[in-house]
Amino acid sequence: MAATSTTATWILTLVGNIVCLCLAVQVFRFWLAKDWPRVCATLVGTLTVATLVFNPRLPMELAGKLRAIFLGDLVDDSGPTAHDKTAPAAPTPADGPPWGTIATVLTVIGAVIALLLATGAAWALLRRRRERDRQQARRNGEIAQRRAELEQRHDAVREAYGDFEMNLLDNLDRLALADVNVPQTARLIDALDAARDARISTAPEALDAYRKAVTALEVTFKSADHHARTTGARYLPRTERRNIEQAQASLAIALDERGYAPQRQIALRRALTLIESVIPVPQQAIAALEMATRPALTKN
């Protein structure tokens, strides 16, 4: 019987510990979810089960004490009592509630609650830190993507203007786009410089300034290009317009592969001289034009 009683006690204690552990996990889950009513209810259940596991007799002792207090069972008997001198003295029951057991149970419960609170606070702090890191990484990715898109738009305008400068025939067809004395072209040069300066700074707060600079550059380039295409060389004085017309005729001779080589060389030099009398010709454009005509001249 003693062995059976010990086994049953051990099994009940094990089951009670498992139930306490499960309830503690539920308290932790409800704490993270900030479901305070369930936290309180589950915590009360955890305390009750823990009390029954660690001291099963405590509820009965407390109930007996309460019954004695309210029903008057502990009133002292004032009548005489006959004592048997030969009978052994009965053990005197301990007076008052079992404060030691109650203190032990409350200490264990307080330690469990403190552990749960510390674990919950650490988990919440770790989760907030991870969330901040994810948000920062997401913001950095968005900033990098926006900067890449702005740089593509910026490079598209730079390449379009660079192609214009490298092609001398386009210079003649859109002569105003190469003349800084034209207001639209002057604004375009200023917009190119502003976008270049804004691109240098890689700080996140400078991205908005770079976006405004690129947008202004696109608008300015479209305006200057449209003005140059519609105006042509009509904005120039009559003498300069005549020089441009003669330069176009000389370029046609220089680029004609069927022409005589020395004559083509002379036409090319004359065209460059006439153009430079009106506007400065970029060295890259001169080199590109010479590279385009040199193979044909060498072949001839």
ABEGO torsion letter per residue (X at the ends): XAAAAAAAAAAAAAAAAAAAAAAAAAAAAAAAAGBAAAAAAAAAAAAAAAAAAABAAAAAAAAAAAAAAAAGAABBBABBBBBBAABBBBBBBBBEBBAAAAAAAAAAAAAAAAAAAAAAAAAAAAAAAAAAAAAAAAAAAAAAAAAAAAAAAAAAAAAAAAAAAABAAAAAABAAAABAABAAAAAAAAAAAAAAAAAABABAAAAAAAAAAAAAAAAAAAAAAAAAAAAEAAABBAAAAAAAAAAAAAAAAAABAABBAAAAAAAAAAAAAAAAAABBBBAAAAAAAAAAAAAAAAAX
